[in-house]
Amino acid sequence: MSFSVFCTGGREVQRQMFSVRVRPVAGAVVLQLRGELDVESVVQLDEATKIAVRSMPALVVVDGEALSFCDSSGISGFVRLYQLVSAHGGRLRVAAVPASVAKVFSLTGLDTVIPVHITTDEALAAVPDKQEKTADDRAGTVNGEGGV
């Protein structure tokens, strides 16, 4: 695990570095997040998103098991990820995120648009349900009355 040390106000603070691993899995793409997703690191998620959709997978799963922190910039990154995957006709699922991130998804209503699963394997195996919008439904949900 990579760390960098920042000096703030005379004290050293260790901060876990952020990384994204893009991994193809049987017709899907898994984005494995590690570290702190914030205003400084969200650009890495944005770049990984572009790489993930190049192959136009039917499903993209975000594996958040090693995600230690996510601020509002990170949540915005999830929204952009959803928009890009949807624009390419795919579905997005999130898996194994920390309770703090799952709570933010719930409070913002993002979990009504992006399904949150307990494990990555569960997210990969899940049958699409009403929560996962079809390509025709997405335009209104992302930019219109649905609110994301």
PyRosetta script that sets phi, psi and omega in degrees:
from pyrosetta import init, pose_from_sequence

init()
pose = pose_from_sequence("MSFSVFCTGGREVQRQMFSVRVRPVAGAVVLQLRGELDVESVVQLDEATKIAVRSMPALVVVDGEALSFCDSSGISGFVRLYQLVSAHGGRLRVAAVPASVAKVFSLTGLDTVIPVHITTDEALAAVPDKQEKTADDRAGTVNGEGGV")
pose.set_psi(1, 135.2)
pose.set_omega(1, -178.8)
pose.set_phi(2, -92.7)
pose.set_psi(2, 141.4)
pose.set_omega(2, 176.1)
pose.set_phi(3, -133.3)
pose.set_psi(3, 150.2)
pose.set_omega(3, 168.4)
pose.set_phi(4, -125.6)
pose.set_psi(4, 153.9)
pose.set_omega(4, -177.2)
pose.set_phi(5, -112.0)
pose.set_psi(5, 129.5)
pose.set_omega(5, 177.8)
pose.set_phi(6, -115.2)
pose.set_psi(6, 143.8)
pose.set_omega(6, 177.0)
pose.set_phi(7, -103.6)
pose.set_psi(7, 119.4)
pose.set_omega(7, -179.9)
pose.set_phi(8, -130.0)
pose.set_psi(8, 120.4)
pose.set_omega(8, 176.2)
pose.set_phi(9, 58.5)
pose.set_psi(9, 35.3)
pose.set_omega(9, 177.4)
pose.set_phi(10, 85.6)
pose.set_psi(10, -1.5)
pose.set_omega(10, 178.1)
pose.set_phi(11, -122.7)
pose.set_psi(11, 148.7)
pose.set_omega(11, 179.0)
pose.set_phi(12, -88.1)
pose.set_psi(12, 138.4)
pose.set_omega(12, 179.3)
pose.set_phi(13, -126.2)
pose.set_psi(13, 124.1)
pose.set_omega(13, 176.0)
pose.set_phi(14, -84.5)
pose.set_psi(14, 136.5)
pose.set_omega(14, -179.3)
pose.set_phi(15, -130.0)
pose.set_psi(15, 129.5)
pose.set_omega(15, 179.8)
pose.set_phi(16, -73.9)
pose.set_psi(16, 128.6)
pose.set_omega(16, 179.2)
pose.set_phi(17, -71.8)
pose.set_psi(17, 153.7)
pose.set_omega(17, -178.9)
pose.set_phi(18, -100.9)
pose.set_psi(18, 142.3)
pose.set_omega(18, 173.7)
pose.set_phi(19, -148.3)
pose.set_psi(19, 155.4)
pose.set_omega(19, 176.9)
pose.set_phi(20, -129.2)
pose.set_psi(20, 129.4)
pose.set_omega(20, 174.3)
pose.set_phi(21, -109.6)
pose.set_psi(21, 125.9)
pose.set_omega(21, 178.8)
pose.set_phi(22, -98.8)
pose.set_psi(22, 122.4)
pose.set_omega(22, -173.4)
pose.set_phi(23, -134.6)
pose.set_psi(23, 116.7)
pose.set_omega(23, 175.1)
pose.set_phi(24, -72.6)
pose.set_psi(24, 137.4)
pose.set_omega(24, 179.1)
pose.set_phi(25, -141.1)
pose.set_psi(25, 105.8)
pose.set_omega(25, 172.3)
pose.set_phi(26, 39.6)
pose.set_psi(26, 65.4)
pose.set_omega(26, 176.7)
pose.set_phi(27, 81.5)
pose.set_psi(27, -0.2)
pose.set_omega(27, 178.7)
pose.set_phi(28, -124.2)
pose.set_psi(28, 170.8)
pose.set_omega(28, 173.1)
pose.set_phi(29, -126.8)
pose.set_psi(29, 132.1)
pose.set_omega(29, 177.3)
pose.set_phi(30, -108.5)
pose.set_psi(30, 129.0)
pose.set_omega(30, 173.3)
pose.set_phi(31, -103.4)
pose.set_psi(31, 110.7)
pose.set_omega(31, 179.7)
pose.set_phi(32, -93.2)
pose.set_psi(32, 115.4)
pose.set_omega(32, -179.0)
pose.set_phi(33, -95.8)
pose.set_psi(33, 140.3)
pose.set_omega(33, 178.5)
pose.set_phi(34, -139.4)
pose.set_psi(34, 128.8)
pose.set_omega(34, 175.0)
pose.set_phi(35, 101.9)
pose.set_psi(35, -150.7)
pose.set_omega(35, -173.6)
pose.set_phi(36, -103.0)
pose.set_psi(36, 118.4)
pose.set_omega(36, 178.3)
pose.set_phi(37, -95.5)
pose.set_psi(37, 108.3)
pose.set_omega(37, -176.5)
pose.set_phi(38, -145.9)
pose.set_psi(38, -168.8)
pose.set_omega(38, -175.3)
pose.set_phi(39, -58.1)
pose.set_psi(39, -31.6)
pose.set_omega(39, -178.6)
pose.set_phi(40, -81.8)
pose.set_psi(40, -27.4)
pose.set_omega(40, -173.6)
pose.set_phi(41, -107.0)
pose.set_psi(41, -10.4)
pose.set_omega(41, -175.1)
pose.set_phi(42, -61.3)
pose.set_psi(42, -26.1)
pose.set_omega(42, 177.9)
pose.set_phi(43, -59.7)
pose.set_psi(43, -32.2)
pose.set_omega(43, 177.6)
pose.set_phi(44, -66.9)
pose.set_psi(44, -38.2)
pose.set_omega(44, 175.8)
pose.set_phi(45, -65.3)
pose.set_psi(45, -41.8)
pose.set_omega(45, 178.7)
pose.set_phi(46, -60.4)
pose.set_psi(46, -42.9)
pose.set_omega(46, 179.1)
pose.set_phi(47, -67.0)
pose.set_psi(47, -42.0)
pose.set_omega(47, 178.2)
pose.set_phi(48, -63.5)
pose.set_psi(48, -34.9)
pose.set_omega(48, 177.9)
pose.set_phi(49, -60.7)
pose.set_psi(49, -45.8)
pose.set_omega(49, 179.3)
pose.set_phi(50, -60.9)
pose.set_psi(50, -40.9)
pose.set_omega(50, 178.4)
pose.set_phi(51, -65.8)
pose.set_psi(51, -43.4)
pose.set_omega(51, -176.3)
pose.set_phi(52, -62.5)
pose.set_psi(52, -38.5)
pose.set_omega(52, -175.5)
pose.set_phi(53, -85.0)
pose.set_psi(53, -7.2)
pose.set_omega(53, 178.7)
pose.set_phi(54, -55.8)
pose.set_psi(54, -38.5)
pose.set_omega(54, -178.3)
pose.set_phi(55, -85.1)
pose.set_psi(55, 1.3)
pose.set_omega(55, -179.7)
pose.set_phi(56, 49.9)
pose.set_psi(56, 55.5)
pose.set_omega(56, 179.3)
pose.set_phi(57, -69.1)
pose.set_psi(57, 151.8)
pose.set_omega(57, 176.8)
pose.set_phi(58, -72.0)
pose.set_psi(58, -22.8)
pose.set_omega(58, -175.7)
pose.set_phi(59, -142.7)
pose.set_psi(59, 134.6)
pose.set_omega(59, 171.2)
pose.set_phi(60, -121.9)
pose.set_psi(60, 128.4)
pose.set_omega(60, 178.8)
pose.set_phi(61, -117.3)
pose.set_psi(61, 128.8)
pose.set_omega(61, 174.3)
pose.set_phi(62, -95.2)
pose.set_psi(62, 117.4)
pose.set_omega(62, 177.2)
pose.set_phi(63, -93.8)
pose.set_psi(63, 107.2)
pose.set_omega(63, -177.2)
pose.set_phi(64, -101.3)
pose.set_psi(64, 17.8)
pose.set_omega(64, -176.4)
pose.set_phi(65, -56.7)
pose.set_psi(65, -37.3)
pose.set_omega(65, -178.3)
pose.set_phi(66, -100.3)
pose.set_psi(66, 14.3)
pose.set_omega(66, 176.9)
pose.set_phi(67, -80.0)
pose.set_psi(67, 121.4)
pose.set_omega(67, -176.1)
pose.set_phi(68, -99.1)
pose.set_psi(68, -16.7)
pose.set_omega(68, -176.5)
pose.set_phi(69, -162.4)
pose.set_psi(69, 147.2)
pose.set_omega(69, 175.8)
pose.set_phi(70, -149.1)
pose.set_psi(70, 119.8)
pose.set_omega(70, 177.7)
pose.set_phi(71, -98.7)
pose.set_psi(71, -170.6)
pose.set_omega(71, -176.7)
pose.set_phi(72, -63.6)
pose.set_psi(72, -29.5)
pose.set_omega(72, 175.9)
pose.set_phi(73, -65.7)
pose.set_psi(73, -37.6)
pose.set_omega(73, 176.8)
pose.set_phi(74, -66.0)
pose.set_psi(74, -40.7)
pose.set_omega(74, 177.2)
pose.set_phi(75, -62.6)
pose.set_psi(75, -41.6)
pose.set_omega(75, 175.6)
pose.set_phi(76, -61.0)
pose.set_psi(76, -35.8)
pose.set_omega(76, 176.0)
pose.set_phi(77, -63.0)
pose.set_psi(77, -39.0)
pose.set_omega(77, 175.9)
pose.set_phi(78, -63.4)
pose.set_psi(78, -39.1)
pose.set_omega(78, 178.8)
pose.set_phi(79, -64.6)
pose.set_psi(79, -44.9)
pose.set_omega(79, 178.0)
pose.set_phi(80, -62.7)
pose.set_psi(80, -39.3)
pose.set_omega(80, 177.5)
pose.set_phi(81, -60.3)
pose.set_psi(81, -46.9)
pose.set_omega(81, 178.0)
pose.set_phi(82, -58.3)
pose.set_psi(82, -46.0)
pose.set_omega(82, -178.1)
pose.set_phi(83, -61.8)
pose.set_psi(83, -43.7)
pose.set_omega(83, -178.3)
pose.set_phi(84, -69.7)
pose.set_psi(84, -43.8)
pose.set_omega(84, 178.0)
pose.set_phi(85, -61.4)
pose.set_psi(85, -44.3)
pose.set_omega(85, 179.5)
pose.set_phi(86, -62.9)
pose.set_psi(86, -41.1)
pose.set_omega(86, -180.0)
pose.set_phi(87, -62.4)
pose.set_psi(87, -25.0)
pose.set_omega(87, 177.7)
pose.set_phi(88, -95.5)
pose.set_psi(88, 11.1)
pose.set_omega(88, 176.1)
pose.set_phi(89, 80.8)
pose.set_psi(89, 12.3)
pose.set_omega(89, -178.4)
pose.set_phi(90, -100.4)
pose.set_psi(90, 176.9)
pose.set_omega(90, 177.1)
pose.set_phi(91, -116.7)
pose.set_psi(91, 147.3)
pose.set_omega(91, 179.0)
pose.set_phi(92, -117.3)
pose.set_psi(92, 136.7)
pose.set_omega(92, 173.4)
pose.set_phi(93, -134.2)
pose.set_psi(93, 149.9)
pose.set_omega(93, 178.2)
pose.set_phi(94, -116.8)
pose.set_psi(94, 141.8)
pose.set_omega(94, -177.2)
pose.set_phi(95, -139.1)
pose.set_psi(95, 148.7)
pose.set_omega(95, 169.6)
pose.set_phi(96, 56.9)
pose.set_psi(96, 34.0)
pose.set_omega(96, 178.4)
pose.set_phi(97, -80.1)
pose.set_psi(97, 152.6)
pose.set_omega(97, 176.7)
pose.set_phi(98, -60.2)
pose.set_psi(98, 156.6)
pose.set_omega(98, -178.7)
pose.set_phi(99, -56.1)
pose.set_psi(99, -36.4)
pose.set_omega(99, -179.3)
pose.set_phi(100, -64.2)
pose.set_psi(100, -37.6)
pose.set_omega(100, 178.8)
pose.set_phi(101, -73.7)
pose.set_psi(101, -41.8)
pose.set_omega(101, 177.4)
pose.set_phi(102, -60.1)
pose.set_psi(102, -37.2)
pose.set_omega(102, 179.1)
pose.set_phi(103, -64.9)
pose.set_psi(103, -41.8)
pose.set_omega(103, 178.5)
pose.set_phi(104, -64.8)
pose.set_psi(104, -41.0)
pose.set_omega(104, 175.9)
pose.set_phi(105, -57.3)
pose.set_psi(105, -42.9)
pose.set_omega(105, -179.2)
pose.set_phi(106, -68.7)
pose.set_psi(106, -47.1)
pose.set_omega(106, -178.2)
pose.set_phi(107, -63.0)
pose.set_psi(107, -34.9)
pose.set_omega(107, -178.9)
pose.set_phi(108, -86.9)
pose.set_psi(108, -9.8)
pose.set_omega(108, -176.7)
pose.set_phi(109, 81.9)
pose.set_psi(109, 3.8)
pose.set_omega(109, -179.9)
pose.set_phi(110, -63.3)
pose.set_psi(110, -28.0)
pose.set_omega(110, 178.2)
pose.set_phi(111, -70.2)
pose.set_psi(111, -10.6)
pose.set_omega(111, 174.6)
pose.set_phi(112, -85.3)
pose.set_psi(112, -12.3)
pose.set_omega(112, 179.2)
pose.set_phi(113, -108.1)
pose.set_psi(113, -41.9)
pose.set_omega(113, 179.8)
pose.set_phi(114, -112.4)
pose.set_psi(114, 111.5)
pose.set_omega(114, 179.2)
pose.set_phi(115, -62.4)
pose.set_psi(115, 137.2)
pose.set_omega(115, 178.1)
pose.set_phi(116, -109.7)
pose.set_psi(116, 124.4)
pose.set_omega(116, -178.0)
pose.set_phi(117, -114.9)
pose.set_psi(117, 157.0)
pose.set_omega(117, -178.8)
pose.set_phi(118, -68.3)
pose.set_psi(118, -43.1)
pose.set_omega(118, -178.8)
pose.set_phi(119, -129.1)
pose.set_psi(119, 160.6)
pose.set_omega(119, 177.1)
pose.set_phi(120, -65.9)
pose.set_psi(120, -40.7)
pose.set_omega(120, 178.5)
pose.set_phi(121, -60.1)
pose.set_psi(121, -41.1)
pose.set_omega(121, 178.0)
pose.set_phi(122, -63.6)
pose.set_psi(122, -41.9)
pose.set_omega(122, 179.8)
pose.set_phi(123, -64.4)
pose.set_psi(123, -38.5)
pose.set_omega(123, 179.4)
pose.set_phi(124, -69.2)
pose.set_psi(124, -33.7)
pose.set_omega(124, -175.2)
pose.set_phi(125, -90.1)
pose.set_psi(125, -16.1)
pose.set_omega(125, -173.8)
pose.set_phi(126, -61.9)
pose.set_psi(126, 140.4)
pose.set_omega(126, 174.9)
pose.set_phi(127, -82.4)
pose.set_psi(127, 135.1)
pose.set_omega(127, 178.7)
pose.set_phi(128, -55.3)
pose.set_psi(128, 138.9)
pose.set_omega(128, 178.0)
pose.set_phi(129, -120.6)
pose.set_psi(129, -171.7)
pose.set_omega(129, -178.0)
pose.set_phi(130, -60.8)
pose.set_psi(130, -27.3)
pose.set_omega(130, -178.8)
pose.set_phi(131, -64.8)
pose.set_psi(131, -32.9)
pose.set_omega(131, -179.3)
pose.set_phi(132, -86.6)
pose.set_psi(132, 114.9)
pose.set_omega(132, -175.2)
pose.set_phi(133, -72.4)
pose.set_psi(133, 148.6)
pose.set_omega(133, 173.3)
pose.set_phi(134, -78.9)
pose.set_psi(134, 167.8)
pose.set_omega(134, -179.7)
pose.set_phi(135, -57.5)
pose.set_psi(135, -37.3)
pose.set_omega(135, -179.2)
pose.set_phi(136, -69.4)
pose.set_psi(136, -30.6)
pose.set_omega(136, -177.9)
pose.set_phi(137, -81.9)
pose.set_psi(137, -21.0)
pose.set_omega(137, -170.2)
pose.set_phi(138, -64.6)
pose.set_psi(138, -38.7)
pose.set_omega(138, -174.8)
pose.set_phi(139, -57.1)
pose.set_psi(139, -45.3)
pose.set_omega(139, 179.8)
pose.set_phi(140, -69.3)
pose.set_psi(140, -33.2)
pose.set_omega(140, -177.6)
pose.set_phi(141, -73.8)
pose.set_psi(141, -40.6)
pose.set_omega(141, -174.7)
pose.set_phi(142, -79.6)
pose.set_psi(142, -44.2)
pose.set_omega(142, -172.6)
pose.set_phi(143, -113.7)
pose.set_psi(143, -12.2)
pose.set_omega(143, -173.3)
pose.set_phi(144, -110.5)
pose.set_psi(144, -135.6)
pose.set_omega(144, -171.2)
pose.set_phi(145, -66.1)
pose.set_psi(145, -16.7)
pose.set_omega(145, -179.7)
pose.set_phi(146, -70.7)
pose.set_psi(146, -25.0)
pose.set_omega(146, 168.3)
pose.set_phi(147, 95.6)
pose.set_psi(147, -6.2)
pose.set_omega(147, -177.5)
pose.set_phi(148, -82.1)
pose.dump_pdb("model.pdb")
